[in-house]
Amino acid sequence: MSNSYNYANRKLTYEQAQEIRKKYFSNPDLIQRELAKEYNVSISIIRGIVENRNYLKPSPLEKQTA
């Protein structure tokens, strides 16, 4: 397993992941399934985001455009 991020296969941007974390932790009634549906991704992607396993830093392309 490699330590490099596979940015090309990301379904969301870093900013969207930050938004998901903010929504999830500010609303205790919000469930991961609702976020997955809203962002059109799997529940496992949402789970990885809220557990801080995915989308921990912006991709190089996102850094260049910021």
N, CA, C and O atoms as a Tripos MOL2 file, in Angstrom:
@<TRIPOS>MOLECULE
protein
  264   263    66     0     0
PROTEIN
NO_CHARGES

@<TRIPOS>ATOM
      1 N           0.8430   -1.1900    0.0000 N.3       1 MET1
      2 CA          0.0000    0.0000    0.0000 C.3       1 MET1
      3 C           0.8850    1.2500    0.0000 C.2       1 MET1
      4 O           1.8740    1.3180    0.7310 O.2       1 MET1
      5 N           0.5360    2.1960   -0.7930 N.am      2 SER2
      6 CA          1.3280    3.3990   -0.9740 C.3       2 SER2
      7 C           0.8990    4.4970   -0.0050 C.2       2 SER2
      8 O          -0.2520    4.5280    0.4310 O.2       2 SER2
      9 N           1.8140    5.3900    0.3280 N.am      3 ASN3
     10 CA          1.5000    6.5370    1.1670 C.3       3 ASN3
     11 C           0.9630    7.7090    0.3620 C.2       3 ASN3
     12 O           0.4740    8.6770    0.9430 O.2       3 ASN3
     13 N           1.0420    7.6450   -0.9470 N.am      4 SER4
     14 CA          0.6060    8.7670   -1.7710 C.3       4 SER4
     15 C          -0.9200    8.8000   -1.8810 C.2       4 SER4
     16 O          -1.5840    7.7630   -1.8760 O.2       4 SER4
     17 N          -1.4430    9.9930   -1.9800 N.am      5 TYR5
     18 CA         -2.8780   10.1700   -2.1670 C.3       5 TYR5
     19 C          -3.2110    9.9860   -3.6330 C.2       5 TYR5
     20 O          -2.4250   10.3650   -4.5010 O.2       5 TYR5
     21 N          -4.3670    9.4100   -3.9190 N.am      6 ASN6
     22 CA         -4.8060    9.2470   -5.2960 C.3       6 ASN6
     23 C          -5.8180   10.3570   -5.5880 C.2       6 ASN6
     24 O          -7.0260   10.1200   -5.6040 O.2       6 ASN6
     25 N          -5.3130   11.5620   -5.8170 N.am      7 TYR7
     26 CA         -6.1650   12.7330   -5.9900 C.3       7 TYR7
     27 C          -7.0740   12.6340   -7.2070 C.2       7 TYR7
     28 O          -8.1780   13.1790   -7.1960 O.2       7 TYR7
     29 N          -6.6370   11.9610   -8.2360 N.am      8 ALA8
     30 CA         -7.4120   11.8990   -9.4730 C.3       8 ALA8
     31 C          -8.7350   11.1720   -9.2850 C.2       8 ALA8
     32 O          -9.6910   11.4350  -10.0150 O.2       8 ALA8
     33 N          -8.8050   10.2700   -8.3290 N.am      9 ASN9
     34 CA        -10.0230    9.4990   -8.1180 C.3       9 ASN9
     35 C         -10.9410   10.0620   -7.0410 C.2       9 ASN9
     36 O         -11.9320    9.4250   -6.6850 O.2       9 ASN9
     37 N         -10.6360   11.2220   -6.5240 N.am     10 ARG10
     38 CA        -11.4790   11.8120   -5.4890 C.3      10 ARG10
     39 C         -12.8490   12.1700   -6.0480 C.2      10 ARG10
     40 O         -12.9760   12.6850   -7.1590 O.2      10 ARG10
     41 N         -13.8600   11.8850   -5.2530 N.am     11 LYS11
     42 CA        -15.2340   12.1980   -5.6490 C.3      11 LYS11
     43 C         -15.6430   13.5950   -5.1910 C.2      11 LYS11
     44 O         -16.5330   14.2170   -5.7730 O.2      11 LYS11
     45 N         -14.9840   14.0770   -4.1460 N.am     12 LEU12
     46 CA        -15.3140   15.3730   -3.5620 C.3      12 LEU12
     47 C         -14.0620   16.2330   -3.4840 C.2      12 LEU12
     48 O         -12.9470   15.7310   -3.6200 O.2      12 LEU12
     49 N         -14.2460   17.5090   -3.2680 N.am     13 THR13
     50 CA        -13.1080   18.3880   -3.0330 C.3      13 THR13
     51 C         -12.8280   18.4340   -1.5360 C.2      13 THR13
     52 O         -13.6520   18.0160   -0.7220 O.2      13 THR13
     53 N         -11.6800   18.9360   -1.1950 N.am     14 TYR14
     54 CA        -11.3100   19.1180    0.2100 C.3      14 TYR14
     55 C         -12.3200   20.0430    0.8930 C.2      14 TYR14
     56 O         -12.7110   19.8030    2.0350 O.2      14 TYR14
     57 N         -12.7370   21.0880    0.1990 N.am     15 GLU15
     58 CA        -13.6920   22.0380    0.7610 C.3      15 GLU15
     59 C         -15.0340   21.3650    1.0520 C.2      15 GLU15
     60 O         -15.6620   21.6430    2.0740 O.2      15 GLU15
     61 N         -15.4680   20.4860    0.1580 N.am     16 GLN16
     62 CA        -16.7120   19.7570    0.3990 C.3      16 GLN16
     63 C         -16.5800   18.8480    1.6190 C.2      16 GLN16
     64 O         -17.5180   18.7210    2.4070 O.2      16 GLN16
     65 N         -15.4270   18.2220    1.7740 N.am     17 ALA17
     66 CA        -15.1960   17.3660    2.9410 C.3      17 ALA17
     67 C         -15.2520   18.1890    4.2280 C.2      17 ALA17
     68 O         -15.8290   17.7530    5.2230 O.2      17 ALA17
     69 N         -14.6590   19.3610    4.2030 N.am     18 GLN18
     70 CA        -14.7190   20.2400    5.3700 C.3      18 GLN18
     71 C         -16.1760   20.6290    5.6710 C.2      18 GLN18
     72 O         -16.5920   20.6740    6.8290 O.2      18 GLN18
     73 N         -16.9210   20.9010    4.6330 N.am     19 GLU19
     74 CA        -18.3390   21.2460    4.7690 C.3      19 GLU19
     75 C         -19.1210   20.0740    5.3770 C.2      19 GLU19
     76 O         -19.9760   20.2780    6.2390 O.2      19 GLU19
     77 N         -18.8310   18.8640    4.9330 N.am     20 ILE20
     78 CA        -19.4950   17.6650    5.4580 C.3      20 ILE20
     79 C         -19.1910   17.5150    6.9460 C.2      20 ILE20
     80 O         -20.0990   17.2580    7.7360 O.2      20 ILE20
     81 N         -17.9300   17.6730    7.3360 N.am     21 ARG21
     82 CA        -17.5720   17.5750    8.7560 C.3      21 ARG21
     83 C         -18.3310   18.6070    9.5840 C.2      21 ARG21
     84 O         -18.8540   18.3010   10.6560 O.2      21 ARG21
     85 N         -18.3810   19.8220    9.0740 N.am     22 LYS22
     86 CA        -19.0610   20.8970    9.7950 C.3      22 LYS22
     87 C         -20.5540   20.5840    9.9600 C.2      22 LYS22
     88 O         -21.1080   20.7390   11.0480 O.2      22 LYS22
     89 N         -21.1910   20.1490    8.8850 N.am     23 LYS23
     90 CA        -22.6150   19.8010    8.9540 C.3      23 LYS23
     91 C         -22.8620   18.6490    9.9200 C.2      23 LYS23
     92 O         -23.7900   18.6810   10.7280 O.2      23 LYS23
     93 N         -22.0150   17.6360    9.8180 N.am     24 TYR24
     94 CA        -22.2020   16.4240   10.6240 C.3      24 TYR24
     95 C         -22.0530   16.7210   12.1100 C.2      24 TYR24
     96 O         -22.8630   16.2620   12.9160 O.2      24 TYR24
     97 N         -21.0410   17.4740   12.4780 N.am     25 PHE25
     98 CA        -20.7920   17.7210   13.8960 C.3      25 PHE25
     99 C         -21.6290   18.8520   14.4850 C.2      25 PHE25
    100 O         -21.7240   18.9750   15.7060 O.2      25 PHE25
    101 N         -22.2320   19.6720   13.6430 N.am     26 SER26
    102 CA        -23.0810   20.7410   14.1690 C.3      26 SER26
    103 C         -24.5370   20.3080   14.3090 C.2      26 SER26
    104 O         -25.3290   21.0080   14.9410 O.2      26 SER26
    105 N         -24.9000   19.1710   13.7320 N.am     27 ASN27
    106 CA        -26.2820   18.7040   13.7900 C.3      27 ASN27
    107 C         -26.3070   17.2420   14.2460 C.2      27 ASN27
    108 O         -26.0920   16.3410   13.4350 O.2      27 ASN27
    109 N         -26.5660   16.9990   15.5360 N.am     28 PRO28
    110 CA        -26.5280   15.6270   16.0420 C.3      28 PRO28
    111 C         -27.5870   14.7060   15.4460 C.2      28 PRO28
    112 O         -27.4590   13.4850   15.5380 O.2      28 PRO28
    113 N         -28.6270   15.2640   14.8380 N.am     29 ASP29
    114 CA        -29.6750   14.4420   14.2360 C.3      29 ASP29
    115 C         -29.3470   14.0280   12.8020 C.2      29 ASP29
    116 O         -30.0080   13.1560   12.2370 O.2      29 ASP29
    117 N         -28.3450   14.6430   12.2280 N.am     30 LEU30
    118 CA        -27.9660   14.3400   10.8480 C.3      30 LEU30
    119 C         -27.2620   12.9890   10.7980 C.2      30 LEU30
    120 O         -26.3510   12.7250   11.5830 O.2      30 LEU30
    121 N         -27.6860   12.1420    9.8750 N.am     31 ILE31
    122 CA        -27.0540   10.8310    9.7620 C.3      31 ILE31
    123 C         -26.2130   10.7690    8.4940 C.2      31 ILE31
    124 O         -26.4420   11.5040    7.5330 O.2      31 ILE31
    125 N         -25.2400    9.8770    8.5210 N.am     32 GLN32
    126 CA        -24.3060    9.7650    7.4050 C.3      32 GLN32
    127 C         -25.0100    9.4320    6.0980 C.2      32 GLN32
    128 O         -24.5780    9.8720    5.0330 O.2      32 GLN32
    129 N         -26.0770    8.6680    6.1670 N.am     33 ARG33
    130 CA        -26.8250    8.3000    4.9590 C.3      33 ARG33
    131 C         -27.3720    9.5480    4.2470 C.2      33 ARG33
    132 O         -27.3580    9.6270    3.0190 O.2      33 ARG33
    133 N         -27.8520   10.5160    5.0310 N.am     34 GLU34
    134 CA        -28.3800   11.7540    4.4360 C.3      34 GLU34
    135 C         -27.2790   12.5390    3.7190 C.2      34 GLU34
    136 O         -27.4890   13.0600    2.6240 O.2      34 GLU34
    137 N         -26.1190   12.6150    4.3420 N.am     35 LEU35
    138 CA        -24.9970   13.3130    3.7040 C.3      35 LEU35
    139 C         -24.5470   12.5950    2.4420 C.2      35 LEU35
    140 O         -24.2360   13.2340    1.4370 O.2      35 LEU35
    141 N         -24.5120   11.2790    2.4920 N.am     36 ALA36
    142 CA        -24.1180   10.4990    1.3130 C.3      36 ALA36
    143 C         -25.0640   10.7780    0.1520 C.2      36 ALA36
    144 O         -24.6290   10.9440   -0.9870 O.2      36 ALA36
    145 N         -26.3380   10.8260    0.4430 N.am     37 LYS37
    146 CA        -27.3250   11.0980   -0.6020 C.3      37 LYS37
    147 C         -27.1680   12.5260   -1.1370 C.2      37 LYS37
    148 O         -27.2190   12.7560   -2.3450 O.2      37 LYS37
    149 N         -26.9790   13.4770   -0.2230 N.am     38 GLU38
    150 CA        -26.8380   14.8840   -0.6180 C.3      38 GLU38
    151 C         -25.6280   15.1080   -1.5280 C.2      38 GLU38
    152 O         -25.6980   15.8850   -2.4800 O.2      38 GLU38
    153 N         -24.5170   14.4220   -1.2320 N.am     39 TYR39
    154 CA        -23.2850   14.6130   -1.9970 C.3      39 TYR39
    155 C         -23.0750   13.5400   -3.0600 C.2      39 TYR39
    156 O         -22.0550   13.5330   -3.7500 O.2      39 TYR39
    157 N         -24.0320   12.6440   -3.1890 N.am     40 ASN40
    158 CA        -24.0020   11.5900   -4.2090 C.3      40 ASN40
    159 C         -22.7310   10.7270   -4.1220 C.2      40 ASN40
    160 O         -22.0710   10.4530   -5.1240 O.2      40 ASN40
    161 N         -22.4200   10.3160   -2.9010 N.am     41 VAL41
    162 CA        -21.2870    9.4180   -2.6510 C.3      41 VAL41
    163 C         -21.7550    8.3020   -1.7240 C.2      41 VAL41
    164 O         -22.8760    8.3390   -1.2150 O.2      41 VAL41
    165 N         -20.9010    7.3200   -1.5090 N.am     42 SER42
    166 CA        -21.2660    6.2050   -0.6340 C.3      42 SER42
    167 C         -21.1510    6.6020    0.8400 C.2      42 SER42
    168 O         -20.4680    7.5610    1.2010 O.2      42 SER42
    169 N         -21.8340    5.8400    1.6590 N.am     43 ILE43
    170 CA        -21.7730    6.0700    3.1030 C.3      43 ILE43
    171 C         -20.3410    5.8620    3.6020 C.2      43 ILE43
    172 O         -19.9030    6.5460    4.5260 O.2      43 ILE43
    173 N         -19.6180    4.9320    3.0020 N.am     44 SER44
    174 CA        -18.2470    4.6820    3.4560 C.3      44 SER44
    175 C         -17.3440    5.8910    3.2130 C.2      44 SER44
    176 O         -16.4220    6.1290    3.9930 O.2      44 SER44
    177 N         -17.5870    6.6550    2.1570 N.am     45 ILE45
    178 CA        -16.8110    7.8780    1.9260 C.3      45 ILE45
    179 C         -17.1340    8.8920    3.0140 C.2      45 ILE45
    180 O         -16.2300    9.5170    3.5690 O.2      45 ILE45
    181 N         -18.4110    9.0580    3.3210 N.am     46 ILE46
    182 CA        -18.8190    9.9830    4.3820 C.3      46 ILE46
    183 C         -18.2110    9.5500    5.7100 C.2      46 ILE46
    184 O         -17.6870   10.3810    6.4510 O.2      46 ILE46
    185 N         -18.2760    8.2720    6.0140 N.am     47 ARG47
    186 CA        -17.7200    7.7540    7.2710 C.3      47 ARG47
    187 C         -16.2280    8.0600    7.3670 C.2      47 ARG47
    188 O         -15.7410    8.4690    8.4210 O.2      47 ARG47
    189 N         -15.5080    7.8620    6.2750 N.am     48 GLY48
    190 CA        -14.0730    8.1630    6.2580 C.3      48 GLY48
    191 C         -13.7890    9.6310    6.4900 C.2      48 GLY48
    192 O         -12.7960    9.9880    7.1250 O.2      48 GLY48
    193 N         -14.6530   10.4720    5.9790 N.am     49 ILE49
    194 CA        -14.4810   11.9180    6.1640 C.3      49 ILE49
    195 C         -14.7240   12.3060    7.6160 C.2      49 ILE49
    196 O         -13.9010   13.0010    8.2120 O.2      49 ILE49
    197 N         -15.8370   11.8710    8.1920 N.am     50 VAL50
    198 CA        -16.1530   12.2860    9.5670 C.3      50 VAL50
    199 C         -15.2370   11.6260   10.5990 C.2      50 VAL50
    200 O         -15.0930   12.1360   11.7100 O.2      50 VAL50
    201 N         -14.6220   10.5040   10.2430 N.am     51 GLU51
    202 CA        -13.6520    9.8590   11.1350 C.3      51 GLU51
    203 C         -12.2250   10.3180   10.8390 C.2      51 GLU51
    204 O         -11.2680    9.7560   11.3710 O.2      51 GLU51
    205 N         -12.0860   11.3280   10.0000 N.am     52 ASN52
    206 CA        -10.7880   11.9140    9.6310 C.3      52 ASN52
    207 C          -9.8010   10.8960    9.0770 C.2      52 ASN52
    208 O          -8.6190   10.9070    9.4230 O.2      52 ASN52
    209 N         -10.2970   10.0190    8.2180 N.am     53 ARG53
    210 CA         -9.4240    9.0710    7.5210 C.3      53 ARG53
    211 C          -9.2290    9.4920    6.0650 C.2      53 ARG53
    212 O          -8.2710    9.0550    5.4270 O.2      53 ARG53
    213 N         -10.1050   10.3190    5.5340 N.am     54 ASN54
    214 CA        -10.0620   10.7640    4.1360 C.3      54 ASN54
    215 C         -10.0940   12.2890    4.0860 C.2      54 ASN54
    216 O         -10.5510   12.9520    5.0180 O.2      54 ASN54
    217 N          -9.6030   12.8190    2.9870 N.am     55 TYR55
    218 CA         -9.6880   14.2540    2.7010 C.3      55 TYR55
    219 C          -9.0890   15.0930    3.8330 C.2      55 TYR55
    220 O          -9.7240   16.0210    4.3340 O.2      55 TYR55
    221 N          -7.8720   14.7580    4.2230 N.am     56 LEU56
    222 CA         -7.2260   15.4720    5.3120 C.3      56 LEU56
    223 C          -6.4530   16.6960    4.8530 C.2      56 LEU56
    224 O          -6.1170   17.5660    5.6570 O.2      56 LEU56
    225 N          -6.1740   16.7610    3.5660 N.am     57 LYS57
    226 CA         -5.4960   17.9390    3.0300 C.3      57 LYS57
    227 C          -5.9240   18.1400    1.5860 C.2      57 LYS57
    228 O          -6.3070   17.1820    0.9140 O.2      57 LYS57
    229 N          -5.8620   19.3770    1.1020 N.am     58 PRO58
    230 CA         -6.2720   19.6490   -0.2790 C.3      58 PRO58
    231 C          -5.3440   18.9730   -1.2760 C.2      58 PRO58
    232 O          -4.1680   18.7440   -0.9950 O.2      58 PRO58
    233 N          -5.8890   18.6580   -2.4390 N.am     59 SER59
    234 CA         -5.0760   18.0860   -3.5040 C.3      59 SER59
    235 C          -4.1510   19.1800   -4.0600 C.2      59 SER59
    236 O          -4.4240   20.3660   -3.8790 O.2      59 SER59
    237 N          -3.0780   18.7960   -4.7240 N.am     60 PRO60
    238 CA         -2.1740   19.7950   -5.3060 C.3      60 PRO60
    239 C          -2.9010   20.7430   -6.2660 C.2      60 PRO60
    240 O          -2.5870   21.9330   -6.3070 O.2      60 PRO60
    241 N          -3.8500   20.2400   -7.0220 N.am     61 LEU61
    242 CA         -4.5900   21.0960   -7.9520 C.3      61 LEU61
    243 C          -5.4570   22.1070   -7.2100 C.2      61 LEU61
    244 O          -5.5800   23.2520   -7.6450 O.2      61 LEU61
    245 N          -6.0530   21.7020   -6.1060 N.am     62 GLU62
    246 CA         -6.8630   22.6150   -5.3240 C.3      62 GLU62
    247 C          -5.9980   23.6970   -4.7040 C.2      62 GLU62
    248 O          -6.4390   24.8390   -4.5790 O.2      62 GLU62
    249 N          -4.7820   23.3630   -4.3150 N.am     63 LYS63
    250 CA         -3.8660   24.3530   -3.7480 C.3      63 LYS63
    251 C          -3.4790   25.4050   -4.7910 C.2      63 LYS63
    252 O          -3.3520   26.5850   -4.4630 O.2      63 LYS63
    253 N          -3.2920   24.9810   -6.0450 N.am     64 GLN64
    254 CA         -2.8690   25.9030   -7.1010 C.3      64 GLN64
    255 C          -3.9620   26.8990   -7.4360 C.2      64 GLN64
    256 O          -3.6720   28.0540   -7.7480 O.2      64 GLN64
    257 N          -5.2190   26.4680   -7.3760 N.am     65 THR65
    258 CA         -6.3120   27.3610   -7.7650 C.3      65 THR65
    259 C          -6.7710   28.2330   -6.6180 C.2      65 THR65
    260 O          -7.5420   29.1680   -6.8330 O.2      65 THR65
    261 N          -6.3240   27.9590   -5.4170 N.am     66 ALA66
    262 CA         -6.7560   28.7420   -4.2330 C.3      66 ALA66
    263 C          -6.0160   30.0520   -4.1560 C.2      66 ALA66
    264 O          -6.2450   30.8370   -3.2350 O.2      66 ALA66
@<TRIPOS>BOND
     1     1     2 1
     2     2     3 1
     3     3     4 2
     4     3     5 am
     5     5     6 1
     6     6     7 1
     7     7     8 2
     8     7     9 am
     9     9    10 1
    10    10    11 1
    11    11    12 2
    12    11    13 am
    13    13    14 1
    14    14    15 1
    15    15    16 2
    16    15    17 am
    17    17    18 1
    18    18    19 1
    19    19    20 2
    20    19    21 am
    21    21    22 1
    22    22    23 1
    23    23    24 2
    24    23    25 am
    25    25    26 1
    26    26    27 1
    27    27    28 2
    28    27    29 am
    29    29    30 1
    30    30    31 1
    31    31    32 2
    32    31    33 am
    33    33    34 1
    34    34    35 1
    35    35    36 2
    36    35    37 am
    37    37    38 1
    38    38    39 1
    39    39    40 2
    40    39    41 am
    41    41    42 1
    42    42    43 1
    43    43    44 2
    44    43    45 am
    45    45    46 1
    46    46    47 1
    47    47    48 2
    48    47    49 am
    49    49    50 1
    50    50    51 1
    51    51    52 2
    52    51    53 am
    53    53    54 1
    54    54    55 1
    55    55    56 2
    56    55    57 am
    57    57    58 1
    58    58    59 1
    59    59    60 2
    60    59    61 am
    61    61    62 1
    62    62    63 1
    63    63    64 2
    64    63    65 am
    65    65    66 1
    66    66    67 1
    67    67    68 2
    68    67    69 am
    69    69    70 1
    70    70    71 1
    71    71    72 2
    72    71    73 am
    73    73    74 1
    74    74    75 1
    75    75    76 2
    76    75    77 am
    77    77    78 1
    78    78    79 1
    79    79    80 2
    80    79    81 am
    81    81    82 1
    82    82    83 1
    83    83    84 2
    84    83    85 am
    85    85    86 1
    86    86    87 1
    87    87    88 2
    88    87    89 am
    89    89    90 1
    90    90    91 1
    91    91    92 2
    92    91    93 am
    93    93    94 1
    94    94    95 1
    95    95    96 2
    96    95    97 am
    97    97    98 1
    98    98    99 1
    99    99   100 2
   100    99   101 am
   101   101   102 1
   102   102   103 1
   103   103   104 2
   104   103   105 am
   105   105   106 1
   106   106   107 1
   107   107   108 2
   108   107   109 am
   109   109   110 1
   110   110   111 1
   111   111   112 2
   112   111   113 am
   113   113   114 1
   114   114   115 1
   115   115   116 2
   116   115   117 am
   117   117   118 1
   118   118   119 1
   119   119   120 2
   120   119   121 am
   121   121   122 1
   122   122   123 1
   123   123   124 2
   124   123   125 am
   125   125   126 1
   126   126   127 1
   127   127   128 2
   128   127   129 am
   129   129   130 1
   130   130   131 1
   131   131   132 2
   132   131   133 am
   133   133   134 1
   134   134   135 1
   135   135   136 2
   136   135   137 am
   137   137   138 1
   138   138   139 1
   139   139   140 2
   140   139   141 am
   141   141   142 1
   142   142   143 1
   143   143   144 2
   144   143   145 am
   145   145   146 1
   146   146   147 1
   147   147   148 2
   148   147   149 am
   149   149   150 1
   150   150   151 1
   151   151   152 2
   152   151   153 am
   153   153   154 1
   154   154   155 1
   155   155   156 2
   156   155   157 am
   157   157   158 1
   158   158   159 1
   159   159   160 2
   160   159   161 am
   161   161   162 1
   162   162   163 1
   163   163   164 2
   164   163   165 am
   165   165   166 1
   166   166   167 1
   167   167   168 2
   168   167   169 am
   169   169   170 1
   170   170   171 1
   171   171   172 2
   172   171   173 am
   173   173   174 1
   174   174   175 1
   175   175   176 2
   176   175   177 am
   177   177   178 1
   178   178   179 1
   179   179   180 2
   180   179   181 am
   181   181   182 1
   182   182   183 1
   183   183   184 2
   184   183   185 am
   185   185   186 1
   186   186   187 1
   187   187   188 2
   188   187   189 am
   189   189   190 1
   190   190   191 1
   191   191   192 2
   192   191   193 am
   193   193   194 1
   194   194   195 1
   195   195   196 2
   196   195   197 am
   197   197   198 1
   198   198   199 1
   199   199   200 2
   200   199   201 am
   201   201   202 1
   202   202   203 1
   203   203   204 2
   204   203   205 am
   205   205   206 1
   206   206   207 1
   207   207   208 2
   208   207   209 am
   209   209   210 1
   210   210   211 1
   211   211   212 2
   212   211   213 am
   213   213   214 1
   214   214   215 1
   215   215   216 2
   216   215   217 am
   217   217   218 1
   218   218   219 1
   219   219   220 2
   220   219   221 am
   221   221   222 1
   222   222   223 1
   223   223   224 2
   224   223   225 am
   225   225   226 1
   226   226   227 1
   227   227   228 2
   228   227   229 am
   229   229   230 1
   230   230   231 1
   231   231   232 2
   232   231   233 am
   233   233   234 1
   234   234   235 1
   235   235   236 2
   236   235   237 am
   237   237   238 1
   238   238   239 1
   239   239   240 2
   240   239   241 am
   241   241   242 1
   242   242   243 1
   243   243   244 2
   244   243   245 am
   245   245   246 1
   246   246   247 1
   247   247   248 2
   248   247   249 am
   249   249   250 1
   250   250   251 1
   251   251   252 2
   252   251   253 am
   253   253   254 1
   254   254   255 1
   255   255   256 2
   256   255   257 am
   257   257   258 1
   258   258   259 1
   259   259   260 2
   260   259   261 am
   261   261   262 1
   262   262   263 1
   263   263   264 2
@<TRIPOS>SUBSTRUCTURE
     1 MET1         2 RESIDUE 1 A MET
     2 SER2         6 RESIDUE 1 A SER
     3 ASN3        10 RESIDUE 1 A ASN
     4 SER4        14 RESIDUE 1 A SER
     5 TYR5        18 RESIDUE 1 A TYR
     6 ASN6        22 RESIDUE 1 A ASN
     7 TYR7        26 RESIDUE 1 A TYR
     8 ALA8        30 RESIDUE 1 A ALA
     9 ASN9        34 RESIDUE 1 A ASN
    10 ARG10       38 RESIDUE 1 A ARG
    11 LYS11       42 RESIDUE 1 A LYS
    12 LEU12       46 RESIDUE 1 A LEU
    13 THR13       50 RESIDUE 1 A THR
    14 TYR14       54 RESIDUE 1 A TYR
    15 GLU15       58 RESIDUE 1 A GLU
    16 GLN16       62 RESIDUE 1 A GLN
    17 ALA17       66 RESIDUE 1 A ALA
    18 GLN18       70 RESIDUE 1 A GLN
    19 GLU19       74 RESIDUE 1 A GLU
    20 ILE20       78 RESIDUE 1 A ILE
    21 ARG21       82 RESIDUE 1 A ARG
    22 LYS22       86 RESIDUE 1 A LYS
    23 LYS23       90 RESIDUE 1 A LYS
    24 TYR24       94 RESIDUE 1 A TYR
    25 PHE25       98 RESIDUE 1 A PHE
    26 SER26      102 RESIDUE 1 A SER
    27 ASN27      106 RESIDUE 1 A ASN
    28 PRO28      110 RESIDUE 1 A PRO
    29 ASP29      114 RESIDUE 1 A ASP
    30 LEU30      118 RESIDUE 1 A LEU
    31 ILE31      122 RESIDUE 1 A ILE
    32 GLN32      126 RESIDUE 1 A GLN
    33 ARG33      130 RESIDUE 1 A ARG
    34 GLU34      134 RESIDUE 1 A GLU
    35 LEU35      138 RESIDUE 1 A LEU
    36 ALA36      142 RESIDUE 1 A ALA
    37 LYS37      146 RESIDUE 1 A LYS
    38 GLU38      150 RESIDUE 1 A GLU
    39 TYR39      154 RESIDUE 1 A TYR
    40 ASN40      158 RESIDUE 1 A ASN
    41 VAL41      162 RESIDUE 1 A VAL
    42 SER42      166 RESIDUE 1 A SER
    43 ILE43      170 RESIDUE 1 A ILE
    44 SER44      174 RESIDUE 1 A SER
    45 ILE45      178 RESIDUE 1 A ILE
    46 ILE46      182 RESIDUE 1 A ILE
    47 ARG47      186 RESIDUE 1 A ARG
    48 GLY48      190 RESIDUE 1 A GLY
    49 ILE49      194 RESIDUE 1 A ILE
    50 VAL50      198 RESIDUE 1 A VAL
    51 GLU51      202 RESIDUE 1 A GLU
    52 ASN52      206 RESIDUE 1 A ASN
    53 ARG53      210 RESIDUE 1 A ARG
    54 ASN54      214 RESIDUE 1 A ASN
    55 TYR55      218 RESIDUE 1 A TYR
    56 LEU56      222 RESIDUE 1 A LEU
    57 LYS57      226 RESIDUE 1 A LYS
    58 PRO58      230 RESIDUE 1 A PRO
    59 SER59      234 RESIDUE 1 A SER
    60 PRO60      238 RESIDUE 1 A PRO
    61 LEU61      242 RESIDUE 1 A LEU
    62 GLU62      246 RESIDUE 1 A GLU
    63 LYS63      250 RESIDUE 1 A LYS
    64 GLN64      254 RESIDUE 1 A GLN
    65 THR65      258 RESIDUE 1 A THR
    66 ALA66      262 RESIDUE 1 A ALA
